[in-house]
Amino acid sequence: MYSFKGQYEHSIDEKGRVSFPAKMRKLLSPDAHDRFVVVRGIESCLYLYPENEWQNVESALSKANNFTRAGRIAKRNFLRFAEDVSLDKQNRIGIPADHLTYAAIDSKAVFIGMGQYIEVWSPEKLNQADENLDPDAFEEIFEQVMGGGSTTDAD
């Protein structure tokens, strides 16, 4: 399984194109065919899914109940902003202008590997998100996500 990790910053040209990080490109599955789906993230960032991973997202979304308000809202607000993008011959991705505006990305973009997908941030928005995270809260969140249970210190 291919897993994206690390953080990389690249400049964006006047046409909204940004170089896709070489280290991430090496991790791209051949099944992605150099194609991605870019969507608005839950936070002020973008999610970039390789085409083969996007199929898993659509499969999960297809299980959402269309007869519930939550199911419709989740699907609508995720899929309505989904755009297909591809690597060009210079290994750049053209990010749609409305996506750049949503994420407040202008001259630089930060790529963060998130396992099966990539987050794309404005450096300023990422700094704000990092500054707003209390170190104690991070520890608690990490324990909740990774701990699986409580531990006690032995004296």
N, C-alpha and C positions, 0 to 999 in steps of 0.2 A: 504494500500500500504506500502511496505517495503522501508525504506530509509536509506542508509548508511551515517554515519557522523562520525566525529572525526578523530584523527590521532594516529597511533600506529606503533611502531618500533619493528622489530623482526630480529633475526639473521638468516642467510642462511647457511645451511650445505654444505659440499663439493659436494653433489649431486644436488645442486640447489633447495633444498626443504626448505620451509619457513612455519612456523606456521601461520595459518590463525587466525587473532585476534578474541578472544572469544566474545567480544561485537558485532563484525560484524557478527559472526556466528549465534548469537541469532536473528539477523535481516534477515537472509537468508530465503527467501520464500521456503516452502516445494516444490513448483513447480520447483525449481532449481535442486532438487535431488543431492545436494552437487557437482554440476558440473558447470564449468565456461568456458568462452572463453577468452583467453588472446591475446591482440593485441598490436602492437606498438602504442604509443600515438602520438599525434600531436607534443607535446614537448618531451623532453628527458625522457619520463617515459613510463610505460605500463598501459593499461586499462584492468581491470578485470571485465568482465560482467557475472553475474549469468546466467545460461542457459536460464531461462525464460525471462530475459531482453534482451538477445542476439537476441531472436526472433524479438523483436521490432526494433533492429538495422538492421537486415537483411531485414525486411519489408520496412524500410525507404530507405535502399540502393537499394532495388528492384525498387524503383520509379525513381532512377537516370537514365537519358537518355543515353543508350549505344551508341547512334549515335552522341553524343557530346564528344569532347575531355575531358572536365571537368568531365563528368559523368564517362567515362572510367577510368580516372586517379584516381578519388575519390574511386571508387570501387576497382580497382587494388591495390592501395597502402594501402587500409584498409584490404581487405579480404585476400590478399596474405600472410599476416603474422598472420592470425588468427589460434590459436591452442586450441584444447580442453584439459582442465585439470580438475582434480577431487580432492576433499579432500580425503586423505588416512585415515586409521584407527586412526592415531595420529593427525588428523585435520591439516595436512600439505598440501601445494600445491607444486608440482614440476614445476618450471618455466623453460621452454626450454632455453638452453645455449645461443642461438643466441639472444633471447629476453633480457637475462641478460646483454649480451655484448652491445646491442643497448642502453639500459638504464644506462649503466655503473654501474650496481648493482653488488657488490661483496660479502661482508661479512654481510651487513645489508640492510634491505628494510623497507621503510616507506609506510604504507598503509594510504591513505586519502579517507574518505568517500565522494562521489560526488553524493549522492542521489541514483540513480538507478544503478550506477557502482562505481568502486573503482580505484583510481590511485595508482600505485606502483612506488616509486621513490628511487633512490640512495639518502642517506642523503646529500651527497655533492652536487649533482645536484639540489636537492630541496633547499638547502641553497643558491646556486647561483641564482636560479630563484627568491627566496624571496628577495635577496640583489639587484637584478636588477629591482625590482618593486618600482618605485617612489611612496611614500605615496599619493602624490597629484593625480598621475595617477590612483591609486587604487580607490580613492574617486570618480573620474570622471567615471571610468569603472563601479563601483557599482551603481552610479546614472543612468547611461545609461541602465544597465541591470534591475535594480529594480525600478527606479524612475517612468518610464512611462510618464514623462512630466517634465516641468520646474516648479520650485517653486521660489517664491520671499519672502524675509524676510520683514515682516511688521515693520515699525519703531514705 
